[in-house]
Amino acid sequence: MRLPEPATSLAPSLTDALWSRRSHYAFAPRPLELGALSTLLRLSVGVSRTVAAYDDPAHPLSLAPSAGGLRSLTTYVLARDAEDLAAGVYAYDPVEHALVPGGSDLGALGSAYVQPEFAARAPVSLALAAHLDVALAKYPPRHFRTLHVDAGIAVQNLYLVGTALGLACCAVSGFHDERLAALLELPASSIPMMLFPVGHLP
C-alpha cells in the first residue's frame, strides 16, 4: 500500500532536535497516525536521489547513506496500533514509498524483545535488517562490520526525525535474533540489526 504524502518540512531546527533527542521507554496509549509514520520513514530511510550505478540507470540512494550506496538494509514496520493500517508486519519499499504486507501475526513480537513490555507499550515497532549477500557481493568479509555502521546511521536518522515529529522512540538492541528473524521471515543471508519502538509521548 502506498503511504500518504509525508510532511515536506519539520518545524524544529536540527540543533533543537539534537538537544532534545532522548530514548523513551513509555508511550501514550493511542494509535500512531499513518501520516506520522509516513514522514518518519520517508525522511529517515527514504530515497534521496537516483544515480546510474550497478547496471541500473536509476539506482536509488538512501537518506541514510550506506557503504557503496548499496541497498544493504531493509526497514520493517511491525504495526500493532496504527491508524488506517491493519495490524501486521510490513516491509518498507523506499522507492515506491509503500508498505509491502508480510505476516499478520504479531504474537511473537513480545517474545522477540528481551524486554517484552516494548511490544505491549509501543503502537509500532520498526526493525532494521541487513543483507549480507548484498554487502559481500561487493566487499570482502570484513565489510560485515560496516553493516553495523549503516544501521547506526539509519537509527540516528530515525531518532532525529522522530524527535522533530514530537514522537517517543527508542533504539533497542536487546532482542532474540532467531525469533525476530523468524517474525520478519528473513532469509539466511539477512540478519536483524535493531528494533525501534515508536509512538506518542505519554
C-alpha positions, 0 to 999 in steps of 0.5 A: 500500500502506498503511504500518504504524502509525508510532511515536506518540512519539520518545524524544529531546527536540527540543533533543537532536535539534537538537544532534545533527542532522548530514548523513551521507554513509555508511550501514550496509549493511542494509535500512531497516525499513518501520516506520522509514520509516513514522514518518519520513514520517508525522511529517515530511510527514504530515497534521496536521489537516483544515480546510474550505478550497478547496471541500473540507470536509476539506482536509488540512494538512501537518506541514510547513506550506506557503504557503496550506496548499496541497498544493504538494509531493509526497514520493517514496520511491525504495526500493532496500533496504527491508524488506517493500517491493519495490524501486521508486519510490513516491509518498507519499499523506499522507492515506491514509498509503500508498505509491502504486507508480510505476516499478520501475526504479531504474537511473537513480537513480545517474545522477540524483545528481551524486554517484552513490555516494548511490544505491549507499550509501543503502537509500532515497532520498526526493525532494521535488517541487513543483507549480507549477500548484498554487502559481500557481493561487493566487499570482502568479509570484513565489510560485515562490520560496516553493516553495523555502521549503516544501521547506526546511521539509519537509527540516528536518522530515525531518532532525529526525525522522530524527535522533530515529529514530537514522537517517543522512540527508542533504539533497542538492541536487546532482542532474540535474533532467531525469533525476530528473524523468524517474525520478519521471515528473513532469509539466511543471508539477512540478519536483524540489526535493531528494533525501534519502538515508536509512538506518542509521548505519554 
